[in-house]
Amino acid sequence: MYMNKLFFVVCFLSLVFLFDITAAQENTVELYFFYGQGCPVCAQTQSFLGNLVQKYPNLSVKSYEVFSNTENRALYSALAKSYHINSDSVPGIFIGEQAFITYNDAVARQIENAVIKCTSQQCISPLEKFNSGTAKPFVAKTINKIKIITLIIIISLIAASIFLFRRRFVLQEK
């Protein structure tokens, strides 16, 4: 009887833990930033985005250098197509449903407004927008490690509970 209660408590706590992680992740705002090494406007944009991350800790900036990295350039091109824009120049910034292929004070205000909007109401990740579009074959290289670790912990706890339950049941029979 004790093991049954323990098993259900472990399962319940695992689900609560998983829910808390998922809820915390839902508040994360993803911004994709494509830049070129040596581009002065890109350097200004990068500085602005660094300040923005300090101001909005839920903002996750994913940066990709495209001048020397062909994989990053391909991702930039594919994202730009899904947003129906041209990817011939940098910097490129993608957040929610918006994309910017330049940087100036007006764009900076629009980016910050997009961060505020996506903080208060869940926005689609640029990668999700891309994957839900016409370019389905693309597979993201990044895997959400927190979800995998959480799943491993839950499975381990359940397996340990079952093992302990069986062990106790066997000992009681003797």
N, C-alpha and C positions, 0 to 999 in steps of 0.2 A: 504494500500500500504506500509506504514511504517513497519507494522508487517511482511509482506512478506520479505522485505529486511532484517529485523532483524533476521528472521528465517533462511534465507540463509546464513547470516554472521555467525550466531552461529554454523550452521552445518559445514560451511567451516572451521572455526577456530577449531572446535572439530576434524575434520579430520586431519588438519595440526598438532594439538597437538598429536593425536594418531600416526601419521606418525613419528613425532619427537621422541616419546618414543620408537617406534618400531626400528627406525634407531639407537638410542642410545643402545638398547638392542642387536642389531646385532653385535656391536663391543665388546660385553662382551665375554671373553674367559672362558669357564667352565673347571675346573680341579677337578676331584674327587680323594680324598685322603683317603685311608683306613689304619688305624693304630691300634696298640695294646697298651693299657696302660702298661707302664713299659718297653716297647721295646726301647732300646737305639738308634737303627738305625732310628726308627720312630720319636724319639725326634729330631734327627739331620735333618731329612727330614722336619719335621714341622717347624723348625727354618729356613731352607732354603726357604720353601714355604712362610713363613711370610715376609722374605726379598724380595722375588720375587713379592709379592703383593704390597709392597711399591714401587718397581721399575716399575711395570706395573699395574697401578690402574684399568685397565679394566679386570684384572684377578680376577675371582671369584673362590675361593677354597672352596669346600664343603667337610668337614671332617667327617669321620664316624669311631667310635671306634668299633672294631669287636670282641675283646676278651670277653667282658661281655654283648654285645648287639646282640641278635640273629637276629633281623630284619636287622641290619647293616651287619651282617655276610652273611645273605641270599642275600642282595643286592650286596655285594662284590662278592659272588660266581656267581650270575647271570651275572654281568657285565664281570667278568673274562671269563665266558663261551662265551659271545658274542664276546669277543676279542680273543677267542681260546687260552687262557692261563690258567695256574693252579693258584688257589687261596689259596694254602696251607700255604703261608707265607706272612708276612707284612714287610715293607710297600707296599701298592699297589697304583699306581698312574695312572689315566686315563685322557688323554687329546686328543681331536680330534680323529684321527685314531690310536693313539699310547697308549701303556700300558707298565708300568714298575713295576716289582715285586721285586725291590731291590732299594738301594740308595747308590751311591758313586759319586765321582767327575765327572766321565764320564756320568753317568745318569743325574746328575745335569745339565750338559751342554746340553744334549739332551732335557731335560724338558724345559729349557730356550729357546732353539731353537724352540721347538714346540709352546711355548707361542708367540714368535716373529712371527712365521709362521701364527698362528691362529689369531693374531692381524691384520696382513696385508690382509689375505684372510680368509673368514669365514670358520671355521671348524665345523664339526658336534659335538654336545654335546655328551658326552659319554652316557648319558641317552637316547638321540635320537637314537644313534647307537644301543643301547640295544633294544629299543622299535621297531626299524625297522627290527630287527633280528628275530630269530625263537621263542623267548620267549615273544610273544605278550600279554599274559594274565597279565603281570605286569603293574600295574597302579602307576604312580609316586605320592607320597604323597604331593610333593611340587607343589603349584599352583602359577602361575605368578600373584602376587597380583597387580602389576602395571596395567596390562591389564584389570583386573576386575574393579579396581577403575576407570580407564579411561572409560570403557564401562558404568559404573554407571553414571559418570559425563555427558557423551554424552547423554544418555537416559534422564537424569534429565533436561538437557538444552533443549532438543527437547520437552519434556513434558511441561516445563515451557513456552516455546515459543508458543506452541499450545494453552495452557491455556490463555496466555495473548492475543493472536490473537483472540480467541473466545470471550473473555471478552470485548475486544475493539469493536469487530463486533456487539455484543449484545448492548453495550452502544450507538453505532452509530445509531442503528435501532430505539432506543427510542427517 
